[in-house]
Amino acid sequence: MHEQRGRGGGPSGRWRHGPPARWRYGPPGGSGRSDRTGDGGGAGEDRSPRWPWRSTALLTAFVLVGATFAGHAQEGERVALDPVARVLLLVAGVLLLWRWRHPALVAFGTVAAVLLYLGAGYPYGPVFLTVAVACFSAVVSGRRRAAWAALGTLWAGHLLIAHLLYRWLPPSGDPGASWNQEVVAATWAVAIVAVSELARNRREQWARERAERAQAARRRADEERLRIARELHDVLAHSISVINVQAGVGLALLDSDPEQARTALATIRDKSKEALGEVRQVLDTLRAPGAAPRTPAPGLDRLPELVEQAASAGLTVTVEGEPPELPPGADLAAFRIVQEALTNVVRHSGSRHARVHVGEREGRLRLRIDDDGPATGADAGGSGRGLAGMRERAAALHGTIEAGPRPDGGFRVLAVLPLEAEEDR
């Protein structure tokens, strides 16, 4: 049969790829949930995030030193720092070690430590920075509602301490906070949420861009892989078909007509040399991507060569029409389509005559390759890759391929390709 003509299908395998790269520290491991709509939980990680030792140590040291200076500045107004105050400050800072693994718990833990610190009457200062970092990490990690709830708890707790419980809490004689201070605290909380949401949106955008770039790179690699596969198939299928026919001729005439057998062997030598050169050119593009090929890509100007090669395989080819000017991509595709169609005639048709018609209509190149058949069972083990390759070449140029039996017998391949370069559309 004609290499299972008319079934067309290209390679169906697809590479399977893992998920896109994650953020360096988040989202936290173990949550296993998504929080795109704010309902908590970041996407699960295959590996646990790193421990932020350095940033936590620096932040904790800054809070302890800053609280000491704040205590001196507020001496007489607030309770002096003591070991309990330093323990609360240390707890609030050390909790940040787990901010990427358990962001919600860390956010509420730092809020609890800060409220205990404020309720004991200790000086205001950089202790609020621990809550800001914890809630920022929670929002960026996807635990948005937990971060909002933690900030709301801190503001409500401060409101309760500063305007109601201050009468019974140290320091004694504290007149309580002004409402202007609560406005400042609320503004501070809103600013944390806004900055955190902005950072989260930026990270998600960067992650999407990285995923899109990776997908585009994989798509280009797949397209290049398919292009090389098509080139190798077209070169080898055509050349080996001619070599196979000539080898049969040589074996049949080796004793009766040594001169003709020698001619067949010379054809095999020349064809194999040409095939090796074309295969080497394709492989060179793999070794040096982007490098210019050593020899120009074949085009329809080499139709006479195809006719000669087909004649050496016992196939008479008649060419009608003159090829128009084509862009390089379309010229190569047209050459390979004619080459593959003639190869199929040699391998799968009982006809020893084929016709190639080249024409132009409405700004498109029309290639028609006909043979009179009938199909033969000899060497009919085709896999359909040839027709699939022709369709892929035409589709890449926004063209079409029609292949199938003719009503009056034989087989026809009709290719329609644009005369303008459309590969980049």
C-alpha positions as CSV (number, residue, x, y, z in Angstrom):
1,M,0.0,0.0,0.0
2,H,1.0,3.6,-0.3
3,E,2.7,4.0,3.1
4,Q,-0.7,4.1,4.7
5,R,-1.5,7.2,2.7
6,G,-4.4,9.3,3.6
7,R,-4.0,8.5,7.3
8,G,-1.6,11.4,7.8
9,G,-1.0,11.6,11.6
10,G,2.1,13.0,12.9
11,P,4.1,12.0,16.0
12,S,1.8,12.0,19.0
13,G,4.2,11.7,21.8
14,R,4.5,14.7,24.1
15,W,7.1,15.4,26.8
16,R,5.8,15.5,30.3
17,H,7.1,18.3,32.3
18,G,7.1,19.0,36.0
19,P,5.6,22.0,37.7
20,P,7.2,25.4,37.3
21,A,9.9,26.5,39.7
22,R,8.7,27.7,43.1
23,W,9.7,30.7,45.1
24,R,12.9,30.3,47.1
25,Y,11.3,30.2,50.5
26,G,7.6,29.7,50.0
27,P,5.0,28.7,49.9
28,P,5.3,26.8,53.2
29,G,5.6,23.1,53.2
30,G,2.8,21.1,54.7
31,S,-0.1,23.4,53.9
32,G,-1.0,21.6,50.7
33,R,-3.8,24.1,49.8
34,S,-4.2,27.0,47.4
35,D,-5.3,30.5,48.5
36,R,-5.9,32.3,45.2
37,T,-9.2,33.6,46.6
38,G,-8.0,34.3,50.1
39,D,-9.2,31.2,51.9
40,G,-5.8,30.1,53.1
41,G,-3.1,27.7,52.2
42,G,-0.3,27.8,49.7
43,A,0.5,25.2,47.1
44,G,2.4,22.2,48.5
45,E,6.1,21.9,48.0
46,D,8.0,18.8,47.0
47,R,10.7,19.9,49.4
48,S,10.7,21.9,52.6
49,P,11.6,25.6,52.3
50,R,14.9,26.8,53.7
51,W,15.3,28.0,57.2
52,P,15.8,31.9,57.2
53,W,18.5,31.8,59.9
54,R,20.4,34.9,58.9
55,S,17.4,37.3,58.4
56,T,15.8,36.1,61.6
57,A,19.0,36.5,63.7
58,L,19.5,40.0,62.3
59,L,15.9,41.0,62.9
60,T,15.9,39.6,66.4
61,A,19.1,41.5,67.3
62,F,17.7,44.7,65.9
63,V,14.5,44.3,67.9
64,L,16.4,43.7,71.2
65,V,18.8,46.6,70.6
66,G,16.1,48.9,69.4
67,A,13.9,48.1,72.4
68,T,16.7,48.9,74.7
69,F,17.1,52.4,73.2
70,A,13.3,52.8,73.2
71,G,13.3,52.0,76.9
72,H,15.8,54.7,77.7
73,A,13.8,57.2,75.6
74,Q,10.5,56.3,77.3
75,E,12.0,56.0,80.8
76,G,9.4,57.1,83.4
77,E,6.5,56.7,80.9
78,R,6.6,52.9,80.4
79,V,7.8,50.0,82.5
80,A,11.6,49.4,82.2
81,L,12.8,46.4,80.3
82,D,13.4,43.3,82.5
83,P,14.2,39.7,81.8
84,V,10.5,38.9,81.1
85,A,10.4,41.7,78.4
86,R,13.6,40.4,76.8
87,V,12.2,36.9,76.7
88,L,9.0,38.1,75.0
89,L,11.1,40.1,72.5
90,L,13.3,37.0,71.9
91,V,10.2,34.8,71.4
92,A,8.6,37.2,68.9
93,G,11.9,37.3,66.9
94,V,12.7,33.6,67.0
95,L,9.2,32.6,65.9
96,L,10.1,34.1,62.5
97,L,12.3,31.1,61.9
98,W,9.1,29.2,61.0
99,R,7.5,31.9,59.0
100,W,7.8,30.0,55.7
101,R,6.8,26.6,57.1
102,H,3.9,27.7,59.3
103,P,3.1,31.3,58.3
104,A,-0.4,31.4,60.0
105,L,0.9,30.1,63.3
106,V,3.9,32.4,63.3
107,A,1.6,35.4,62.5
108,F,-0.6,34.7,65.4
109,G,2.3,33.8,67.7
110,T,4.1,37.1,67.1
111,V,0.8,38.9,67.7
112,A,0.3,37.1,71.0
113,A,3.9,37.9,72.1
114,V,3.6,41.6,71.2
115,L,0.2,41.9,73.0
116,L,1.7,40.4,76.2
117,Y,4.6,42.8,75.8
118,L,2.3,45.8,75.5
119,G,-0.1,44.6,78.2
120,A,2.9,44.4,80.6
121,G,3.5,48.1,80.0
122,Y,6.9,47.7,78.3
123,P,8.1,50.5,75.9
124,Y,6.8,50.9,72.4
125,G,9.5,50.2,69.8
126,P,10.6,47.9,67.0
127,V,8.8,44.9,68.5
128,F,6.0,45.7,66.0
129,L,8.5,44.8,63.2
130,T,8.2,41.1,64.1
131,V,4.4,41.2,63.4
132,A,5.0,43.1,60.1
133,V,7.5,40.5,58.9
134,A,5.3,37.6,60.0
135,C,2.2,38.9,58.3
136,F,4.1,39.9,55.2
137,S,5.4,36.3,54.9
138,A,1.9,34.9,55.5
139,V,0.4,37.0,52.7
140,V,3.3,36.2,50.2
141,S,3.0,32.5,51.1
142,G,-0.7,32.5,50.3
143,R,-2.2,32.6,53.8
144,R,-3.8,35.9,53.3
145,R,-6.8,35.6,55.6
146,A,-4.6,34.4,58.4
147,A,-2.4,37.5,58.0
148,W,-5.4,39.8,57.9
149,A,-6.9,38.2,61.0
150,A,-3.6,38.5,62.9
151,L,-3.3,42.2,62.1
152,G,-6.9,42.7,63.1
153,T,-6.3,40.9,66.4
154,L,-3.2,43.1,67.1
155,W,-5.2,46.2,66.4
156,A,-8.2,45.1,68.5
157,G,-5.9,44.0,71.3
158,H,-4.0,47.3,71.3
159,L,-7.4,49.1,71.3
160,L,-8.6,47.1,74.3
161,I,-5.3,47.6,76.2
162,A,-4.9,51.3,75.4
163,H,-8.6,52.4,76.1
164,L,-10.0,50.0,78.6
165,L,-7.6,47.7,80.4
166,Y,-4.9,50.4,80.9
167,R,-6.5,51.2,84.3
168,W,-5.5,47.9,85.7
169,L,-2.3,47.3,83.8
170,P,1.1,48.7,84.4
171,P,2.5,51.3,84.4
172,S,0.4,52.8,87.2
173,G,-1.1,56.2,86.4
174,D,-1.0,55.6,82.7
175,P,-3.6,58.0,81.1
176,G,-4.1,55.7,78.1
177,A,-3.5,56.3,74.4
178,S,-5.1,58.9,72.3
179,W,-7.4,58.0,69.4
180,N,-5.0,59.6,67.0
181,Q,-2.6,56.8,68.0
182,E,-5.2,54.3,67.0
183,V,-5.6,55.9,63.6
184,V,-1.8,55.6,63.2
185,A,-1.9,52.0,64.2
186,A,-4.7,51.2,61.7
187,T,-2.8,53.0,59.0
188,W,0.3,51.0,59.8
189,A,-1.7,47.7,59.5
190,V,-3.3,48.7,56.2
191,A,0.2,49.7,54.9
192,I,1.5,46.2,55.8
193,V,-1.4,44.5,54.0
194,A,-0.9,46.7,50.9
195,V,2.8,46.1,50.7
196,S,2.4,42.4,51.3
197,E,-0.3,42.1,48.6
198,L,1.8,44.0,46.1
199,A,4.8,41.7,46.8
200,R,2.6,38.6,46.4
201,N,1.2,39.8,43.1
202,R,4.6,40.6,41.8
203,R,5.9,37.2,42.8
204,E,3.0,35.5,41.1
205,Q,3.6,37.6,38.0
206,W,7.3,36.6,38.0
207,A,6.3,33.0,38.5
208,R,3.9,33.1,35.5
209,E,6.5,34.8,33.4
210,R,9.1,32.2,34.3
211,A,6.6,29.4,33.5
212,E,5.7,31.1,30.2
213,R,9.4,31.5,29.2
214,A,10.0,27.8,30.1
215,Q,7.0,26.7,28.1
216,A,8.1,28.8,25.1
217,A,11.6,27.3,25.4
218,R,10.1,23.8,25.5
219,R,7.9,24.5,22.6
220,R,10.8,25.8,20.5
221,A,12.8,22.7,21.4
222,D,9.9,20.4,20.4
223,E,9.5,22.3,17.1
224,E,13.2,22.0,16.4
225,R,13.2,18.3,17.3
226,L,10.3,17.7,14.9
227,R,12.0,19.7,12.2
228,I,15.2,17.7,12.5
229,A,13.2,14.5,12.6
230,R,11.4,15.5,9.4
231,E,14.7,16.4,7.7
232,L,16.3,13.1,8.6
233,H,13.3,11.1,7.5
234,D,13.1,12.8,4.2
235,V,16.8,12.6,3.5
236,L,17.2,9.0,4.6
237,A,13.9,7.6,3.2
238,H,14.5,9.0,-0.3
239,S,18.2,8.0,-0.4
240,I,17.7,4.6,1.0
241,S,14.8,3.9,-1.4
242,V,17.1,4.7,-4.3
243,I,19.9,2.7,-2.8
244,N,17.6,-0.3,-2.3
245,V,16.4,-0.3,-5.9
246,Q,19.9,0.0,-7.3
247,A,21.2,-2.7,-5.0
248,G,18.4,-5.0,-6.4
249,V,19.4,-4.1,-9.9
250,G,23.0,-4.7,-9.2
251,L,22.4,-8.1,-7.7
252,A,20.2,-9.1,-10.6
253,L,22.7,-8.1,-13.2
254,L,25.9,-8.9,-11.5
255,D,26.5,-12.1,-13.6
256,S,24.6,-11.3,-16.8
257,D,25.5,-7.6,-17.2
258,P,28.5,-6.6,-15.1
259,E,28.7,-3.1,-16.7
260,Q,25.1,-2.3,-15.7
261,A,25.7,-3.7,-12.3
262,R,28.7,-1.4,-12.0
263,T,26.6,1.6,-12.9
264,A,24.1,0.6,-10.2
265,L,26.9,0.4,-7.7
266,A,28.2,3.8,-8.7
267,T,24.7,5.2,-8.2
268,I,24.6,3.6,-4.7
269,R,28.0,5.2,-3.9
270,D,27.0,8.7,-5.1
271,K,23.6,8.6,-3.4
272,S,25.0,7.3,-0.1
273,K,27.7,10.1,-0.2
274,E,25.0,12.7,-0.8
275,A,22.8,11.3,2.0
276,L,25.8,11.3,4.4
277,G,26.4,15.0,3.5
278,E,22.9,16.0,4.2
279,V,22.7,14.1,7.4
280,R,26.0,15.7,8.5
281,Q,24.5,19.1,7.8
282,V,21.4,18.3,9.9
283,L,23.6,17.0,12.8
284,D,25.8,20.1,12.6
285,T,22.8,22.2,13.5
286,L,22.6,20.2,16.7
287,R,26.2,20.7,17.6
288,A,26.2,24.4,16.9
289,P,22.7,25.8,17.2
290,G,22.1,29.0,15.3
291,A,25.2,28.5,13.1
292,A,24.8,29.1,9.4
293,P,24.7,25.9,7.4
294,R,27.7,25.1,5.3
295,T,25.6,24.5,2.2
296,P,22.4,26.2,1.1
297,A,19.2,24.4,1.9
298,P,17.7,22.6,-1.2
299,G,14.8,24.1,-3.1
300,L,12.7,23.6,-6.2
301,D,15.7,24.7,-8.3
302,R,17.0,21.2,-7.6
303,L,14.0,19.5,-9.2
304,P,16.2,18.2,-12.1
305,E,18.3,16.3,-9.5
306,L,15.1,14.7,-8.1
307,V,14.2,13.7,-11.6
308,E,17.6,12.1,-12.2
309,Q,17.5,10.3,-8.9
310,A,14.1,9.0,-9.6
311,A,15.2,7.8,-13.0
312,S,18.1,5.9,-11.4
313,A,15.5,4.1,-9.3
314,G,13.5,3.2,-12.4
315,L,10.9,6.0,-12.2
316,T,10.2,8.3,-15.1
317,V,9.2,11.8,-13.8
318,T,7.6,14.5,-16.0
319,V,7.7,18.1,-14.6
320,E,5.2,20.6,-15.8
321,G,5.4,24.3,-15.0
322,E,8.1,26.6,-13.6
323,P,8.7,27.2,-9.9
324,P,8.0,30.8,-8.8
325,E,10.3,32.7,-6.5
326,L,9.8,31.4,-2.9
327,P,11.1,32.3,0.5
328,P,13.7,29.9,1.9
329,G,11.3,28.1,4.3
330,A,8.7,27.5,1.6
331,D,11.3,26.5,-1.0
332,L,12.8,23.9,1.3
333,A,9.3,22.6,2.3
334,A,8.2,22.3,-1.4
335,F,11.4,20.4,-2.3
336,R,11.0,18.0,0.6
337,I,7.3,17.4,-0.3
338,V,8.1,16.5,-3.9
339,Q,11.0,14.4,-2.7
340,E,8.9,12.4,-0.3
341,A,6.0,12.0,-2.8
342,L,8.4,10.6,-5.4
343,T,10.0,8.3,-2.8
344,N,6.5,7.0,-2.0
345,V,5.9,6.3,-5.6
346,V,9.2,4.3,-5.9
347,R,8.5,2.4,-2.7
348,H,4.7,1.8,-2.8
349,S,3.4,2.1,-6.3
350,G,3.5,-0.3,-9.2
351,S,3.6,2.6,-11.6
352,R,7.0,3.6,-13.1
353,H,5.8,7.0,-14.2
354,A,5.0,10.1,-12.2
355,R,4.0,13.6,-13.0
356,V,5.0,16.7,-11.0
357,H,3.0,19.9,-11.8
358,V,4.2,23.2,-10.4
359,G,1.8,26.2,-10.6
360,E,0.7,29.4,-8.9
361,R,-2.8,30.5,-8.1
362,E,-4.0,33.4,-6.0
363,G,-0.7,34.0,-4.4
364,R,-0.1,30.4,-3.5
365,L,2.2,27.7,-4.8
366,R,0.4,24.5,-5.9
367,L,2.3,21.3,-6.2
368,R,0.6,18.2,-7.6
369,I,2.3,14.8,-7.8
370,D,0.4,12.1,-9.6
371,D,1.1,8.4,-10.3
372,D,-1.1,5.9,-12.1
373,G,-0.6,3.1,-9.5
374,P,-1.7,0.5,-8.7
375,A,-0.4,0.2,-5.1
376,T,2.0,-2.7,-4.6
377,G,2.5,-4.8,-1.5
378,A,6.3,-4.8,-2.0
379,D,8.0,-2.9,0.8
380,A,4.7,-1.6,2.0
381,G,5.7,-1.4,5.6
382,G,5.4,2.3,5.7
383,S,4.4,3.9,9.1
384,G,2.8,7.0,7.7
385,R,5.6,9.2,8.9
386,G,6.2,10.6,5.4
387,L,2.7,12.0,4.9
388,A,2.8,13.2,8.5
389,G,6.0,15.0,7.8
390,M,4.6,16.6,4.7
391,R,1.5,17.8,6.6
392,E,3.7,19.2,9.4
393,R,5.8,21.1,6.9
394,A,2.8,22.6,5.1
395,A,1.1,23.5,8.4
396,A,4.2,25.3,9.6
397,L,3.8,27.6,6.6
398,H,0.0,27.9,6.9
399,G,-0.4,25.7,3.9
400,T,-2.3,22.4,3.3
401,I,-1.6,18.9,2.0
402,E,-4.2,16.6,0.4
403,A,-3.2,13.0,-0.3
404,G,-5.3,10.1,-1.4
405,P,-6.3,7.8,-4.3
406,R,-7.5,9.4,-7.5
407,P,-11.0,8.5,-8.8
408,D,-9.5,7.2,-12.1
409,G,-6.8,5.1,-10.3
410,G,-3.4,5.9,-9.0
411,F,-2.5,8.4,-6.2
412,R,-2.3,12.1,-5.9
413,V,-0.5,14.5,-3.5
414,L,-1.6,18.1,-3.7
415,A,0.3,20.7,-1.7
416,V,-0.7,24.4,-1.4
417,L,1.8,26.7,0.1
418,P,1.9,30.5,0.5
419,L,4.3,32.4,-1.7
420,E,5.0,34.9,1.1
421,A,6.9,34.1,4.2
422,E,4.3,33.3,6.9
423,E,6.3,31.2,9.3
424,D,6.3,34.0,11.9
425,R,2.6,34.7,11.9
